[in-house]
Amino acid sequence: MGKPHSQRPRRAARHVFLAAAALLAGCASYAPRPLPSRIAQPSNVGDIRVDAARMPLASLRTHRFDPSDGLDMDEVAMLSVANNPQLRAARDAVGVARAQAYAAGLLPDPQLGVTRDVPTNGGPGNTSAFSLGLSEDVSALLTRSVARSAAEAHAREVHLNLLWQEWQVVSQARLLFVRNLEQERLLRLLQENRELFAARYRRARAALREGNATIQAASADLVALQGVERQIAELERQIEHNRLQLNLLLGLAAGTKLHLVGGVALPPLDAARIRAELPQLAMRRPDLLALRAGYESQEQRFRQAVLGQFPALNVGLTHARDTSDIYTLGIGITLTLPIFNGNRGNIAIERATRRRLYDEYRARLQAADSEVRGILIDQRLLHVQLEGAERSIAELERVAAGAGAAYRAGNLSELEYVNLRAGLLAKRIEAVTLEQNLLEQRVALQTLVGTELPVKNKLDGTRK
């Protein structure tokens, strides 16, 4: 009868070994992934795949992407979402958050303990002793649902932050497109101004050689010409910097030449409708939704800390045999006594963190409202300035048309005619600068409100 008893621990050990082998067979494996020494950036836009269905904004999801005929503002925005390097890293962070949510939902593994004792001194009836125990952390089971809820809310927060980052990249792409468009217009005007002053300086220099002009007059014309050339050189540097920033944003090689096409309209905004929809920002803007998800995650962490103040419970079963060949079956309970700690420190931390997130959300919500209202005020003032500049341009063009005829007839001096033309070009440059400011603000405003901007029809004032 003793032989079967002596084989029990061996069978138990064999079962433990087989179970461990089965568990190890399902484990993940490791493979190193070395970092690259350099990254080959694409230089051909046609090589980049753009999936319109994955765009963060509805207006982009319905826009056709075809770089063969050039890139308009929406196509530049779509390309930025598809190929921006920072967005790729942000999408990896979403994967990490989802993995954390998956890990938080897993059940805690039970603990298995096996011991064997061999008598070191002989004696009648002595045999080897063993102990086999299985235990489980009951406290982890009780807080599992709260931990999983916190991790899932955090995963939503990270996803919404990614969406907001995509909105920001779209806004930056549109902003760089607008700057490129307006700076090219401004460069053409400055080049026209340079031709005007260059022609004037050539005539002044010829007159100086013939003794029909003073050196002071020729010098003044040269200074004016050099001032325009300095403006052109500075603007060309800004244009190249703008192109470099756009290529960087789109994940393209620095020397890539983009063919940008199309323009941007400036219809009057329906400011009243935008202000009326401001209360909906909290339910539309990804950054505000992300803060709400983060607050929900913190609520669950706070709740988990409160549950952690109760005694931690660990329950286990044991099967053992002593050296006198007596078998026992027992149950063990380990209980933490919350006398000195009681998780009070973690509760205080989580409560204070929740308060901080609450105040951060309120501040962001208030700032979102103020930013939109501030831009609407600036838009109105800039529109007034632009309309005034356009009226001045129309008047100067009318005067310049008559002045040209008078100059050719010899009834107007060259100096007066050139000064008039220079004043007209300066006013056109002012109008382009105002228009650029208006367009850049509208790009920012569209990002802040999270939807297409409602506009009015110029003829009848109806909304669109």
C-alpha positions, 0 to 999 in steps of 0.5 A: 500500500505504501508504493501508491502513496510514494508515487503521488508526489511524482505524479503531481510533479509530472502534472505540474511540469506538463502544465508549465510546458503547455503554458510556456508553449503559448508565450510570446517570443522575442526578436530584436529590431535594430534602429535604422541609420538613415530614413529615405524620404519620398520625393514623389507625391504619387508614391504615397498612398492616401486613403480618403476614408481615414481622413479626420475631417468629413470635408477631406473624406469626400475630396478626391486626391489626384496629385497628377494635376497639382495639389490644392489646399485640401489635397495638401491637408490629406497628404499631411495626414497620410505621411506626417512622421509625427502622426505615425509615432502618435498612432503607435501611442494609440496601439500602446494604450490599447495594449494597456487596456487589454492588459488591464482586462486580463485575469490575475494569474494564480500562484502555484507553490511546490516543495519537497522535504527529504529526511536527513536522519533515518527512522522507522516509517520516515518518508519524504514530505511534499507540499502543493499549494494554489493561491489567488489574489482575490483583491485583484479580482475585485478591482479588475473591472475598475482598472479595466474601465480606467484603461479603456477610458485612457485608450479613448483619451489617447485616440482622441488626442491623436485625432486632435493632433491630426486636426492640428497637422491639417491646420498647419498644412493649410496654413503653409499652403495659404502662406505659399499662395499669398507670398507668391502673389506678394513676390509678383507685386514686389517684382513689379515694383522693382521694375518700376524703380529700376526703370526710373533709376536707369533714366535717372542715371542716363540723365545724370551722365547727360548732366540733366539730373543731380546726383542727389536725385539719382541716389534717391532712386538707387536707394528706393530700388535697393529697398525693394530688392531687399524686400524681395530677397527677404521674401524669397528667403521666407518662401523657401523656408515655407516650402521646406517646412511644408515638405517636412510636414508632409514627410517629403524630402527637403528638395521636393518641388510641389505643384500647388494649385487653386486659391482660397475664397474669402466670403463673409462669415456668419459670425452669429451662427458660429457664436450660437454653436459655441456651446457644442464645442465640448461635444465636437472638439477632439481635445476637449473630448480627450480631456473628458475621457482622461477625467473619466479614466481618473475617476476610475483610478480614484475609485480603484484607490478607494477600493484599495483601502480595504484589506487585501485578500489572498486565498489558497489551497494546499495539499501536503504530506509530512515525513510520517506519511500523513496527508493533509488538505488545507486552506490559507487566507492572507489578509492585509491589516490597513492599520498604518497605510490603508492606501491613504496616500494613493487616495490623496494623490488620485483625489488631487489629480482628479481636481487638477484634471477638472480645473484643466478641462474648465480652463480649456473649455473657457479658452476655446470659447474665448479664442473663437470670439477673439478671432471673430472680432479680428476677422471683422476688423480685418475685413473693414481694413481690406475693404478700405484698401480695395476702395483705395486701390480702385481709386488709385487705379482710376487715377493712374489710368488718367495719369498714364495718359497725362504722362505720355502727353507730357502733362505730368512729370515722371517723378509724379507718375512713378510715385503714383504707381508706387503708391498703387503697388504699395496699397496692393501689397497692403491688401495682399498682406491683409488677405493673408492674415484673414486666410490664416485666421480662418484656417485657425478658426476652422480648426477651433470650431471643428466644422466648415465655417458658415458664410453669408451670400454677399448679395442677399445675406443668406446663410450657406 
